Amino acid sequence: MGVPERPTLLLLLSLLLVPLGLPVLCGPPRLICDSRVLERYILEAKEAENVTMGCTEGPRLSENITVPDTKVNFYAWKRMEVEDQAVEVWQGLSLLSEAVLQAQALLANSSQPPETLQLHIDKAISGLRSLTSLLRTLAAQKEPMSPADATPPAPLRTLTVDTFPKLFRVYANFLRGKLKLYTGEVCRRGDR
């Protein structure tokens, strides 16, 4: 049997495989350009933030976690080269992934972690893995090739969070901000 002939079946299969972290070899290379895909991850992150804010005990982290600063200076962002935007997005995504994994480890070490919190942490980990896979389909490099005399990009701005709601807020804001701006620009240009 070969590749499915119907594009909708291929899209559905891709959407099923990506959250599992499996490579999608024959999937549509620009799935991330469909705004509904990114919106799904943003909604999951906002839901996690809202649910954790509603907890009566206010779930706190037992230690501070470093996350990317999600503030965007739109004037400066638009003037950045798309390669520099890619570096900032990859660095932020990497740091955010580390932060969520660290939160998962802290949660595992706590006595009787709330199931809903564990569920949202697991969804965030899955979502970040899927977004990483989807970004790779754009051929976005973690370290774009640049001339030897080029100035290195500015270091990633960071901040620390001490609660799960703050962690999920940063996650949602990063997706809504830098990631959405970057993918929108790359998709608009048709870069690959």
N, C-alpha and C positions, 0 to 999 in steps of 0.2 A: 504494500500500500504506500502511496506517496504522500506528498504534502497536501493537506486539505485544499480543495479548489475554492471553497467559499471563504472570502476574507473575514466575514463575521465569525466564523468558526475558529479561524486562526487567531483573531483578536481575543476571543473568549478563552482559548487555550493559553494564550500569552498571559492574560490577566490571572489565570489560575496558577500558572507556574512561577511568575515573578514573585508573589508574596512568599512562596516556599523557598526562595533564594536559589532556584534552579535556573541555569542559563537558558535563555530563549534564543535558540540558534536561528530559527526561521521566522521569528516574530517580526511584526512591523518595526522597522528601525526607529521610528519617530513616535512611538507610543507616548512618550513623555510630553510630546507636543499637543496631545489631546488634553485640554484644560480640565476635563472631568476626572482624569486620572490623578493629577496633582490635587485637585479639590477633595478627592476621597481621603487622601492622606492628611490634608489640612483639617478636615472635619473630624477625623479620628483623634488628632492631636488636641483639638479644641474640646472634644467630648471628654477626653482624659483629664484635661485641665478643669473642666466644669465639675466632673464627678469627684475629683480629689479636693476641690475647694469646698464641696458640700459635706465632706467627712467631718463628723463632730470632733474628732480628736486632732484634726489638723495634721495630717501625716508629715512629719519632719524627717529629714535625713539625719543620720547620726554624725555625719561630717559634711563639710561644704564640698560641692562639686563644681569644677570649672567647666563653663560652657561658653560658646561663642557669643559675642555681643551681637545682637540682632538689629541694632540701629543702622539705618541706611541714610546716608546723605545722597539724595537722589541726583543732585547736580554733579557731585564727584563720581557717583556710580555710572552715570551716562557718559562721562568723559573717559572712564577706564577702558582699556583695551579688553576685548572679550576674553582673551587669554588670562588676563589678570583677574577678571571676574571669575573665571573657571577655577583658578588657584584658590581664591577666597572661598568659593562655594565648597570645593573639595576639602579644604582645611576645616571649614565650619562643620561640614557633614561628618568628617572624621572625628573631630572633637565632640560633637553631639553624640555620635555613636558610642564613643568611649564613656561619656557621661551617663548615658542610659544603661550601659553595661555595668558601670560602677554602682548606679542606683539599684540595679537588679541584685548585685552582690550584697549591698547593704540591706536590702529588703530580705534576702534569703537568710541573713544572719540575725534578723530581728525575731523576737518571739511572736509566733502566730501572725504572720503578715496578712493583711486583709486580701481576700481573694480578688476583689474588684481591682485593687491596686496592682496586684500581680498580673492580672489580665491586661491592664492598660500598659504596663511595662513590656510585657511580651508582644503586644501589638506594635508598640513603638519600635522595638528591636526588629521585628519583621518588616515594618514599614521602612525603616532606615536601610535595611538590606535591599529591599525592593527598589527604593529610590536610587541607591548606589548602582544597582544593575541597570536601571533605566537610563541613568546618566551615562553609563558606559556605552550605551547604544548611540549616543550622540558623539561618540569618540572624544569626549571631553577628557583631556589628560590631567592626571594628578599634578604632574610637573611638565607644563608645556615647554617645548624646545625653544630656547631663546638664545640670542647671541651672547658670547662670553662677556662682552663689555656692557651688557644690559644691566640696569639696576635691579636688584632683587625686589620682589613685591614687599610691601610693608607687612610687618608681623600681624597676625590675626589678633584683633582686639577681643578680650575675654572678660568675663565677670564670673562671680560665684553665686550659686543658689544653695539654699538650705532647706527647702521644702519640695515635695513632689509637685504641688501646683505650679510653683515657679519653674521647675524643670520642664513641665509640659507646656507652660506658656512660652518659654524660650523655643521649644521644639516647634510649636505652632507658628510663632512669629518668624522663625528662620525659614520655614517652608513658605509662608505667605510673603515673606520679604525677599531675601537674597536669592533663594532657590527659584522662586517664581519669576523674578526679574531676569535672572540669568537664562533660564530655559526659554522664557518668552523671547529674549533677544536672539538666542541661537536658533530657535525655530523660525523666527521671523526672517532671519538672514538666510536660512536654508543651509547653515553650516553643518558639517558632519564630522 
